[in-house]
């Protein structure tokens, strides 16, 4: 998981256009061990965060995503 923060940043950057189109955003918070905190805002708050989690889990299947 050494590269998890960099990979998550790349993933979030790649889906930013989709999130912005829906007037939302997601930012990476802390990454500790196999847990990553993702901060969501805008209309992403009302969403189930499924697209964000799926994008991250596709590359990092063992990471636990915590949305705030």
Phi, psi and omega in degrees: 000009181303325184263006183303313180301318180293319180294318179296318177301315179298317180296312180298320177298323183289333180259001179305318179302320178296314180296317179296324178298333178258018177057043179227178176204161175218136179228146178281136173258230181282147171234116181228120182061237179256021180243136178231132177263129178240126177264128180242149178212179183068215181288349176294338179297321182279345180280164178273010177061015185297319182294324179291311181297316180299317181297319180288315183295334178299322181264330183230074187296337184268001184272142176264127182260129177243117181265138177225000000 
